[in-house]
């Protein structure tokens, strides 16, 4: 019973397809344009071959031209020529339709010429320095035209395809960007460029392979000091950049001028740099300590000299002896005068020495204020 119904349906549908096209031609000849468009819509859905579809589109284009809709007529004529390039002319010889038909053939001829002239090449794709890092892919494109759409197709290890746009840059090159999430460590990708025009593939390049490195981060160490030892996590390194796993790392530099250690934290896909700097020996510490030491020594010396001047004055006062009856001095003037001269000399020397000591001490303290004491070494990343 079911088989009989299917056969009956097929037998009924075949004449309907033929009738829709025939009805459209008849209605067009009778200037019944609205009815013709409805019949042509059915005929397009039922067209069994590209050749029949081209014939239907050609009739529909004539209807649109008759209705003074040249843009719709031109679009249908171009579709008809794409479905069957052997179509010679429109079925209606009117000047209006002939003019639109000629424009359609010209535009399609130009489109095919542009397609043939388009050149797309994908060269070798260098891998990124580290995994989990995006990479720009350069594509050579010549004679591009606005309707052409270029995409870089990326096929991963599980045969999953990702389509990425290829766009022109300001420097005249064409590039596509492969994002970092498509490049995990040790991933292998297959790339090719596909050109399409109005959804139809026109060009496909050769396939290239892009292999991601096993490590996902790197570090470049910069220093102006000639190192005697340069290590990362205790391992001696010499070539830059150093390929490392993401996470914290300790970088150490040793030289004749000192030692410096820097801790860095790397993220996946990062190519970082760290600058290790050992401060050169400064004259400021020597100057401030020397000034303080000299100031202290002068202050002590000044104190000793001041004490000696007091002693000389005491000897001077003790050296002058008076007669109890006449109350005249009995001490030699020369001897007494020597004690007084010594006391004056010690007093002047102590004042000068104390002043110098205070000046040097103040200078040393001032140097400490201007250039504070620094502990360790500085680094910058």
C-alpha positions in Angstrom: 0.0 0.0 0.0 2.8 2.4 1.0 4.7 1.6 -2.2 1.7 2.4 -4.3 1.3 5.8 -2.6 4.9 6.6 -3.2 4.6 5.7 -6.9 1.5 7.8 -7.3 3.1 10.8 -5.6 6.1 10.6 -8.0 3.9 10.3 -11.0 1.9 13.3 -9.9 5.0 15.4 -9.1 6.7 14.9 -12.4 4.1 16.6 -14.5 3.9 19.4 -11.9 7.5 20.2 -12.4 7.1 20.3 -16.2 3.9 22.2 -15.9 5.4 24.9 -13.6 8.1 25.8 -16.1 5.7 25.6 -19.1 3.1 27.6 -17.2 5.7 30.3 -16.5 6.7 30.5 -20.1 3.1 30.8 -21.2 2.3 33.4 -18.6 5.3 35.5 -19.6 4.2 35.3 -23.2 0.7 36.5 -22.1 2.3 39.4 -20.1 1.0 37.7 -16.9 4.1 38.7 -15.0 2.9 38.2 -11.4 1.6 34.7 -12.2 4.8 33.9 -14.0 6.9 34.8 -11.0 4.9 32.5 -8.8 5.2 29.7 -11.3 9.0 30.3 -11.6 9.4 30.1 -7.9 8.0 26.6 -8.0 10.0 25.8 -11.0 13.3 26.8 -9.3 12.6 24.6 -6.4 11.8 21.7 -8.7 14.6 22.1 -11.2 16.2 18.7 -11.7 19.4 19.8 -13.3 21.6 23.0 -13.4 20.7 23.4 -17.1 17.0 23.5 -16.2 17.7 25.9 -13.3 19.6 28.2 -15.7 16.6 28.2 -18.1 14.2 29.0 -15.3 16.5 31.9 -14.0 16.7 33.2 -17.6 12.9 33.4 -17.9 12.7 35.0 -14.4 15.3 37.6 -15.5 13.1 38.5 -18.5 10.1 39.0 -16.3 12.0 41.3 -14.0 13.3 43.3 -17.0 9.8 43.6 -18.3 8.7 44.9 -14.9 11.5 47.6 -15.0 13.5 45.9 -12.3 16.9 45.8 -14.0 18.9 45.0 -10.9 16.9 41.8 -10.2 17.0 40.9 -13.9 20.8 41.3 -13.9 21.2 39.2 -10.8 19.0 36.4 -12.4 20.9 36.5 -15.7 24.3 36.2 -13.9 23.0 33.3 -11.8 21.8 31.6 -15.0 25.2 32.0 -16.7 26.9 30.5 -13.6 24.5 27.5 -13.7 25.1 27.0 -17.4 27.8 29.0 -19.1 26.7 27.7 -22.5 23.6 29.9 -22.6 23.9 31.9 -25.7 21.2 34.6 -25.3 18.0 35.6 -23.6 14.8 34.1 -25.0 13.4 37.6 -25.5 15.1 39.7 -28.1 13.7 43.0 -26.9 16.4 45.8 -26.6 15.8 46.3 -22.9 16.4 42.6 -22.1 19.3 42.3 -24.6 21.0 45.2 -22.9 20.7 43.6 -19.4 21.8 40.2 -20.8 24.9 41.8 -22.4 25.7 43.4 -19.0 25.3 40.1 -17.2 27.6 38.3 -19.7 30.2 41.1 -19.4 30.2 41.1 -15.6 30.4 37.3 -15.4 33.3 37.3 -17.9 35.1 39.9 -15.8 34.4 37.9 -12.6 35.9 34.7 -14.2 38.9 36.7 -15.3 39.4 38.1 -11.8 39.2 34.6 -10.4 41.7 33.3 -12.9 44.1 36.2 -12.1 43.9 35.8 -8.3 47.2 34.4 -7.0 47.4 33.0 -3.4 50.5 31.4 -2.0 51.3 30.1 1.5 54.9 29.8 2.3 56.6 28.0 5.1 55.3 29.0 8.5 57.9 29.5 11.2 56.9 28.3 14.6 56.6 30.7 17.6 59.5 30.9 20.1 57.3 29.2 22.7 54.0 27.3 22.8 50.7 28.9 23.8 51.7 32.0 21.9 49.9 33.3 18.9 51.6 33.6 15.5 51.0 35.7 12.4 51.0 33.8 9.2 52.1 35.7 6.0 50.2 35.0 2.8 51.2 36.2 -0.7 48.2 37.6 -2.5 48.2 39.1 -6.0 45.3 40.6 -7.9 42.9 40.5 -5.0 39.4 41.9 -5.7 36.6 42.8 -3.2 34.4 39.8 -3.8 37.2 37.4 -3.0 37.2 36.1 0.6 40.5 34.6 1.9 40.6 32.3 5.0 43.4 30.4 6.6 42.1 26.9 7.5 43.8 25.4 10.5 43.4 21.6 11.0 44.5 20.3 14.4 45.5 16.7 15.4 41.8 15.7 15.9 41.0 16.9 12.3 39.0 19.8 13.7 39.0 22.8 11.3 39.2 26.4 12.3 38.8 29.1 9.6 40.7 32.4 10.3 40.3 35.5 8.1 43.3 36.6 5.9 43.3 40.4 5.8 45.5 43.0 4.2 47.8 45.1 6.5 48.9 48.7 6.1 52.3 47.6 4.9 50.8 45.8 1.9 51.1 42.3 3.2 48.3 39.8 3.9 48.3 38.0 7.2 46.2 35.7 9.4 46.6 35.3 13.1 46.7 31.9 14.7 45.6 32.4 18.3 47.5 31.0 21.3 44.8 28.5 22.2 45.4 26.6 19.0 49.1 26.2 19.8 49.5 24.2 23.1 52.9 22.6 23.7 53.9 20.0 21.1 50.8 20.7 19.0 51.0 20.0 15.2 48.8 22.0 12.9 48.1 21.7 9.2 47.4 25.0 7.4 46.1 26.0 4.0 44.5 29.1 2.5 41.1 28.9 0.8 39.8 31.6 -1.5 36.0 31.8 -2.1 33.9 34.0 -4.3 30.2 34.3 -3.3 30.5 31.1 -1.3 32.2 29.1 -4.0 35.7 27.9 -3.5 38.0 29.2 -6.2 41.6 28.6 -4.9 43.2 26.3 -2.4 46.9 26.5 -1.6 49.3 23.8 -0.6 49.2 22.6 3.0 51.9 23.7 5.4 52.8 22.3 8.8 53.1 24.4 12.0 54.7 22.6 15.0 54.5 24.2 18.4 57.6 24.0 20.7 57.4 21.8 23.8 58.0 24.7 26.2 55.5 27.4 26.9 57.6 30.3 28.1 61.1 31.8 27.7 63.4 34.3 29.4 66.1 36.6 28.1 68.6 37.8 30.6 70.2 41.2 30.0 73.3 42.5 31.8 76.1 44.9 31.1 78.4 43.0 33.5 80.7 40.3 32.3 79.4 37.3 34.4 81.6 34.7 35.9 78.4 32.6 36.5 74.9 33.0 35.2 72.3 30.5 36.4 68.5 29.9 36.2 67.2 27.7 39.0 70.8 26.7 39.8 71.5 25.6 36.2 74.3 27.4 34.2 72.9 29.1 31.0 74.7 30.8 28.1 72.3 31.0 25.1 69.3 33.3 25.0 66.4 33.1 25.3 66.3 30.4 28.0 63.3 28.1 27.4 61.4 27.4 30.7 58.1 26.1 32.0 55.6 28.7 33.2 55.9 29.6 36.9 58.5 31.1 39.3 62.2 31.0 38.5 65.3 32.3 40.2 68.0 34.0 38.1 71.5 34.6 39.6 74.4 36.5 38.3 77.9 36.5 39.7 80.8 38.6 38.6 84.0 40.2 40.0 81.9 43.2 41.1 79.4 41.2 43.2 76.3 39.0 43.1 72.7 39.6 42.3 69.6 37.4 42.4 66.2 38.1 40.8 63.0 36.1 41.1 60.7 36.1 38.0 57.3 34.6 37.4 56.5 33.5 33.8 53.1 32.9 32.3 52.2 30.5 29.4 53.1 32.0 26.1 55.3 34.7 27.6 58.7 35.7 26.3 60.0 37.9 29.1 63.3 39.7 29.8 65.0 40.6 33.0 67.9 43.1 33.5 70.4 42.2 36.2 72.5 45.1 37.3 75.3 45.2 39.9 75.9 48.7 41.2 79.5 49.9 40.6 81.6 50.8 43.6 80.8 54.3 44.7 83.2 56.9 46.3 80.4 58.3 48.4 80.7 55.7 51.2 84.4 56.2 51.3 84.0 60.0 51.5 81.4 60.0 54.2 83.2 57.5 56.4 86.5 59.3 55.9 84.9 62.6 56.8 83.3 61.2 60.0 86.5 59.4 61.0 88.6 62.5 60.4 86.1 64.7 62.2 86.0 62.4 65.2 89.8 62.3 65.3 90.0 66.1 65.2 87.4 66.5 67.9 89.4 64.2 70.2 92.6 66.0 69.3 90.9 69.4 69.9 89.8 68.1 73.3 93.3 67.0 74.2 94.7 70.3 73.2 92.1 72.2 75.1 93.0 70.2 78.2 96.7 71.0 77.6 95.9 74.7 77.4 94.1 74.4 80.8 97.2 72.7 82.3 99.5 75.4 80.9 97.4 78.1 82.4 97.4 76.3 85.7 101.2 76.1 85.6 101.3 79.8 84.7 99.2 80.7 87.7 101.2 78.4 90.0 104.6 79.7 88.8 104.0 83.3 90.0 105.1 83.5 93.7 104.7 86.7 95.7 106.8 87.9 98.6 104.6 87.9 101.8 106.1 91.1 103.1 106.5 93.2 99.9 103.8 91.5 97.8 106.1 91.6 94.8 106.5 88.6 92.4 109.7 86.6 93.1 109.3 84.3 90.0 111.4 84.9 86.9 109.4 86.8 84.3 110.7 84.7 81.5 109.6 81.5 83.1 106.2 82.7 83.9 105.8 84.2 80.4 106.6 80.8 78.8 103.8 79.1 80.7 101.4 81.8 79.5 102.5 81.5 75.9 102.2 77.7 76.0 98.6 78.0 77.3 97.6 80.5 74.6 99.1 78.3 71.9 97.3 75.2 73.1 94.1 77.1 73.4 94.2 78.4 69.8 95.2 75.0 68.5 92.4 73.3 70.4 89.8 75.8 69.0 91.0 75.4 65.4 91.1 71.6 65.8 87.6 71.4 67.3 86.3 73.7 64.6 87.8 71.5 61.8 86.5 68.3 63.6 83.0 69.7 63.8 83.2 70.7 60.1 84.3 67.2 59.0 81.7 65.6 61.2 78.9 67.7 59.7 80.2 66.9 56.2 80.1 63.2 56.9 76.5 63.4 58.3 75.5 65.5 55.3 76.8 62.9 52.9 74.8 60.2 54.7 71.7 62.4 54.3 72.3 63.0 50.6 73.3 59.4 49.8 71.8 57.0 52.3 73.3 53.7 52.9 72.0 51.0 50.4 71.8 47.4 51.2 72.4 44.8 48.6 72.1 45.4 44.8 69.3 46.5 42.6 67.7 44.7 39.7 65.1 45.7 37.2 62.8 43.6 35.0 
